[in-house]
């Protein structure tokens, strides 16, 4: 990538790399993950691995070309070049690109099983454009029949001995100009790879604009589930129920009515899952204590906060005083608290719901639900500590 990246783009890139690591780390049958990194990015990658507690990841210095980088990664198993721990040579090795961060376990399993049977396997996708060749004069020489050809994608899997022997026999020309691992297995080990139909989520992040597309996909996946937490007061529970009904057609909703002073096992199970959005409803004017308890519970759960968690503090105003307002001092405290927990990758927002007979409650709840969806979909760090009125 040739552009000069901004801080925001670096954050997106770190999230993208982290997403790929998370997807592979959670696959229990993968014993080790070798991340081959350019020398200038090794420290960044080490900090990501340390921050999120990845235990099976070994970082290796990359080469000047794709094939030389892959060869460096393979050498870790064959030559015990890892200084951190002893790595056992695997039966099958998967080769994948960090620029394809949305790989799922299903396609990993398919290429591994095919590699066990055939020696090598790789994901493919239909061509979306016709491939043509130009002559020396810059004019069309010929074109390929699109229906006969496929785009080679990642992941690819190999019996370790086959791909390592292939790389050992490579010429400098192969290592410097080649790009296809399946071709090396065929050329040097006479291994005809099995081609496995891949899915659309194997697309490659290549250009600057792709970083923002990747960010959008990640945000959309994070906004698919929300946990609504209330205390046991009747009005608060009712508001939680109405919000649940308003949100359930848009996202998966978990509703819990508890006292946060208790160690609720159901809530702990949600923390250990894939939920990154929490709505805490109360009828207090200033309730960052409840949010602090949630933050503490999140930290005690030891769940790696790979992505920003959204905590929305919903104040239910049941006072008959129409001119209710939160004072400047309280708003300042909320903003200060939000800035502090942002360092832990937690985004705190405030939301006010008027709960009175003369207010159209369902309309207000619908407005609160719309604001909630906007907050969890956008995950805008610039809005933390703000109080929104439904």
C-alpha positions in Angstrom: 0.0 0.0 0.0 1.5 3.3 -1.1 -0.5 5.9 0.7 0.6 7.7 3.8 -1.8 6.5 6.4 -3.6 8.7 9.0 -4.1 7.7 12.6 -7.7 6.7 11.9 -6.5 4.5 9.0 -3.8 2.9 11.3 -6.6 2.1 13.8 -8.7 0.5 11.1 -5.7 -1.5 9.9 -5.0 -2.7 13.5 -8.6 -3.7 13.8 -8.5 -5.6 10.5 -5.4 -7.5 11.6 -6.9 -8.1 15.0 -10.1 -9.4 13.4 -8.2 -11.9 11.3 -6.2 -13.1 14.4 -9.4 -13.3 16.4 -11.2 -15.5 13.7 -8.2 -17.9 13.5 -7.4 -17.9 17.3 -11.0 -19.0 18.1 -10.7 -22.1 15.9 -9.6 -24.6 18.5 -8.1 -27.2 16.1 -5.5 -24.7 14.9 -2.5 -25.4 17.1 -0.2 -22.5 16.1 -0.5 -19.2 14.2 2.6 -17.8 12.5 2.2 -14.1 11.6 4.8 -13.0 9.1 5.3 -9.3 9.3 7.5 -6.7 7.6 10.4 -5.5 9.8 8.9 -2.0 10.3 5.6 -3.5 11.7 6.9 -6.1 14.0 6.7 -4.0 17.2 3.1 -2.9 16.2 2.1 -6.6 15.8 3.8 -7.6 19.0 1.7 -4.9 20.9 -1.5 -6.2 19.3 -0.7 -9.8 20.2 0.2 -8.8 23.8 -2.8 -6.5 24.2 -5.4 -9.1 23.3 -3.6 -12.0 25.0 -3.1 -14.3 22.0 -1.3 -17.4 23.2 -0.8 -19.4 20.0 0.7 -16.6 17.9 4.4 -16.5 16.8 5.7 -13.4 15.0 8.2 -13.9 12.2 10.2 -11.3 10.1 9.0 -11.3 6.5 11.0 -11.2 3.3 11.0 -8.8 0.4 8.5 -10.8 -1.6 5.4 -12.8 -0.9 7.1 -16.2 -1.5 10.2 -15.3 0.6 7.8 -14.2 3.5 5.9 -17.5 3.3 9.2 -19.5 3.2 10.3 -17.7 6.4 7.1 -18.7 8.1 7.5 -22.3 7.1 11.1 -22.4 8.3 9.9 -21.8 11.9 8.5 -25.3 12.0 11.3 -27.0 10.1 14.3 -25.3 11.6 12.9 -24.4 15.1 13.7 -20.7 14.5 11.1 -19.5 17.1 12.8 -18.1 20.2 9.6 -18.1 22.2 8.6 -21.7 22.4 9.1 -25.1 20.6 6.8 -25.5 17.7 5.8 -29.0 16.6 5.8 -29.6 12.8 2.2 -29.8 11.7 0.7 -32.4 9.4 -1.2 -29.6 7.5 -0.3 -26.0 7.2 -2.8 -23.2 6.1 -1.5 -20.2 4.2 -3.6 -17.1 4.4 -3.5 -13.4 3.7 -4.1 -10.8 6.4 -5.7 -8.7 3.7 -8.6 -11.2 3.7 -9.7 -10.7 7.3 -13.2 -12.2 7.1 -12.4 -15.8 6.5 -14.7 -18.2 8.3 -14.0 -21.6 10.0 -16.0 -23.5 7.4 -13.7 -22.7 4.4 -10.6 -23.3 6.6 -11.9 -26.8 7.4 -12.8 -27.5 3.8 -9.3 -26.7 2.4 -7.6 -28.6 5.3 -9.7 -31.7 4.6 -9.0 -31.5 0.9 -5.3 -31.0 1.5 -5.2 -34.1 3.7 -6.7 -36.1 0.8 -4.9 -34.5 -2.2 -1.8 -32.9 -0.7 -2.8 -29.4 -1.5 -6.0 -27.4 -1.8 -7.0 -23.8 -2.3 -10.1 -21.6 -2.4 -11.3 -20.2 -5.7 -13.9 -17.7 -6.9 -15.5 -16.9 -10.2 -13.9 -14.2 -12.3 -15.8 -11.0 -12.2 -14.0 -9.4 -15.2 -12.6 -10.9 -18.4 -8.8 -11.4 -18.5 -7.1 -10.1 -21.7 -3.5 -10.0 -23.0 -2.0 -7.1 -24.9 0.6 -7.3 -27.6 3.8 -5.3 -27.8 2.0 -2.6 -29.7 -0.4 -2.1 -26.8 -3.4 -3.5 -28.7 -5.5 -6.5 -27.8 -3.7 -9.8 -28.5 -6.3 -12.3 -27.1 -8.8 -12.8 -24.2 -9.5 -15.7 -22.0 -12.9 -17.5 -21.9 -14.1 -16.3 -18.5 -16.2 -19.4 -17.8 -13.2 -21.7 -18.0 -11.1 -19.8 -15.4 -11.3 -19.0 -11.7 -9.6 -16.5 -9.5 -7.2 -18.1 -7.0 -8.0 -17.0 -3.4 -6.9 -17.7 0.1 -6.9 -19.7 2.3 -4.8 -22.5 0.8 -3.8 -25.7 2.7 -0.9 -28.2 2.2 0.6 -31.2 3.7 3.5 -29.5 5.4 6.2 -31.7 3.9 4.9 -31.0 0.3 4.9 -27.2 0.5 8.1 -27.0 2.5 9.9 -29.2 0.0 8.5 -27.1 -2.9 9.9 -24.0 -1.3 13.3 -25.6 -0.7 13.5 -26.3 -4.5 12.4 -22.9 -5.6 14.7 -20.8 -7.8 15.4 -17.2 -7.0 13.2 -16.3 -9.9 10.3 -18.2 -8.3 10.9 -16.5 -4.9 11.2 -13.0 -6.4 8.5 -13.1 -9.0 6.1 -15.9 -8.3 2.7 -15.4 -6.5 0.9 -18.8 -6.6 1.7 -21.4 -3.9 -0.5 -24.1 -5.5 1.7 -23.8 -8.6 4.9 -24.4 -6.6 3.4 -27.7 -5.2 2.5 -28.8 -8.7 5.9 -27.7 -10.3 8.2 -29.2 -7.7 6.2 -32.0 -5.9 3.9 -33.1 -8.7 0.9 -32.4 -6.4 -2.3 -31.4 -8.2 -4.2 -29.2 -5.8 -7.9 -29.7 -5.1 -9.8 -26.5 -5.9 -12.5 -25.6 -3.3 -15.3 -23.1 -4.1 -14.9 -20.1 -1.8 -17.4 -17.6 -0.4 -17.8 -13.9 -1.2 -16.3 -12.9 2.2 -12.8 -13.8 0.9 -12.5 -10.4 -0.8 -9.1 -8.7 -0.6 -8.4 -5.4 1.1 -6.1 -3.8 -1.5 -6.8 -0.1 -1.8 -7.3 2.7 0.7 -11.0 2.7 0.1 -11.1 -1.0 1.1 -10.1 -0.1 4.6 -13.3 1.8 5.1 -15.4 -1.0 3.6 -13.7 -3.4 6.0 -14.5 -1.0 8.9 -18.1 -0.9 7.8 -18.4 -4.7 7.7 -16.9 -4.9 11.2 -19.2 -2.3 12.6 -22.2 -4.0 11.1 -21.2 -7.4 12.6 -20.8 -5.7 16.0 -24.3 -4.2 15.9 -26.2 -7.4 15.6 -26.8 -8.0 19.3 -27.5 -5.8 22.3 -28.0 -6.6 26.0 -30.7 -4.5 27.9 -30.0 -4.4 31.6 -32.5 -3.0 34.1 -33.1 -3.0 37.8 -36.2 -4.5 39.3 -38.3 -1.3 39.6 -41.6 -1.6 37.7 -41.2 1.5 35.6 -37.7 0.6 34.6 -38.6 -3.0 33.7 -41.5 -1.7 31.6 -39.3 0.7 29.7 -36.8 -2.1 29.1 -39.6 -4.3 27.8 -40.8 -1.6 25.4 -37.2 -1.0 24.2 -36.8 -4.8 23.7 -40.0 -4.9 21.6 -38.9 -1.9 19.5 -35.4 -3.2 18.9 -36.0 -6.9 18.4 -36.9 -6.6 14.7 -33.5 -5.0 14.0 -31.1 -6.8 16.3 -30.9 -9.8 18.7 -31.8 -8.6 22.1 -30.9 -10.1 25.5 -33.0 -8.5 28.3 -31.9 -8.9 31.9 -33.5 -7.5 35.1 -31.0 -7.6 37.9 -29.2 -5.7 40.6 -25.7 -4.9 39.3 -24.5 -5.3 42.9 -24.9 -9.0 42.5 -22.6 -11.2 40.5 -25.1 -12.3 37.8 -24.0 -15.5 36.0 -26.3 -14.8 33.0 -24.7 -11.4 32.5 -21.2 -13.0 32.8 -22.1 -15.5 30.1 -23.1 -12.6 27.8 -19.8 -10.9 28.5 -18.0 -14.1 27.5 -20.0 -14.2 24.2 -20.0 -12.0 21.2 -22.1 -9.1 22.6 -20.4 -5.7 22.3 -23.4 -3.5 23.1 -25.1 -2.8 26.4 -28.1 -0.7 27.4 -28.3 0.1 31.1 -31.7 1.6 32.2 -32.2 3.3 35.5 -34.3 6.2 37.1 -31.4 8.0 38.7 -30.2 11.4 37.6 -26.5 10.4 37.8 -25.8 6.7 37.5 -22.2 6.2 36.3 -21.8 3.9 39.3 -23.9 1.3 37.4 -21.8 1.8 34.3 -18.6 1.5 36.4 -19.9 -1.8 37.7 -20.5 -3.0 34.2 -16.9 -1.9 33.2 -15.5 -3.8 36.2 -17.5 -6.9 35.3 -16.2 -6.7 31.7 -12.6 -6.4 32.9 -13.1 -9.3 35.4 -14.5 -11.5 32.6 -11.1 -11.4 30.9 -12.8 -10.9 27.5 -10.3 -9.3 25.1 -11.8 -6.0 24.0 -10.7 -6.3 20.4 -13.4 -3.9 19.3 -15.0 -0.9 21.1 -17.8 -1.9 23.5 -20.8 0.4 23.5 -22.4 1.1 26.9 -25.5 3.3 26.7 -26.6 4.8 30.1 -30.4 5.3 29.7 -31.9 7.6 32.3 -35.7 7.1 32.8 -37.1 10.4 34.0 -40.3 9.6 36.0 -40.3 12.9 37.8 -43.4 15.1 37.4 -41.1 18.1 37.0 -41.3 18.8 33.3 -38.2 21.0 33.5 -36.0 18.2 34.6 -32.4 18.6 33.7 -29.0 17.2 34.6 -26.8 19.8 36.0 -23.5 20.9 34.4 -21.5 19.3 37.2 -23.1 15.9 36.5 -22.6 16.2 32.8 -19.0 17.1 33.4 -18.6 14.0 35.5 -20.2 11.8 32.8 -17.9 13.2 30.1 -14.8 12.7 32.3 -15.8 9.1 33.1 -16.5 8.4 29.4 -13.0 9.7 28.5 -11.4 7.5 31.1 -13.1 4.2 30.0 -12.5 5.0 26.4 -8.8 4.2 27.1 -10.1 0.6 27.8 -11.9 0.6 24.4 -15.3 1.2 25.9 -17.6 3.9 24.5 -20.1 5.4 27.0 -23.1 7.5 25.8 -26.1 9.0 27.7 -29.7 8.8 26.7 -32.7 10.5 28.4 -36.3 9.1 28.2 -39.2 11.0 29.5 -41.6 8.7 31.3 -44.8 10.6 32.1 -48.5 10.3 31.4 -48.5 13.4 29.2 -45.7 12.1 27.0 -46.4 9.7 24.2 -44.4 6.8 25.7 -44.3 4.5 22.7 -43.2 7.3 20.4 -40.4 8.2 22.9 -39.3 4.6 23.1 -39.2 4.3 19.3 -37.0 7.4 19.2 -34.7 5.9 21.9 -34.5 2.7 19.9 -33.5 4.7 16.8 -30.8 6.6 18.7 -29.6 3.3 20.2 -29.2 1.8 16.7 -27.4 4.9 15.4 -24.9 4.8 18.3 -24.1 1.0 18.1 -23.8 1.1 14.3 -21.6 4.2 14.1 -19.6 3.7 17.3 -18.4 7.3 17.1 -15.8 8.0 19.7 -16.4 11.8 19.3 -19.9 11.4 20.9 -18.8 9.8 24.1 -20.1 11.4 27.3 -22.9 13.2 25.4 -26.5 13.1 26.7 -29.0 12.5 23.9 -32.7 13.1 24.5 -35.3 10.7 23.0 
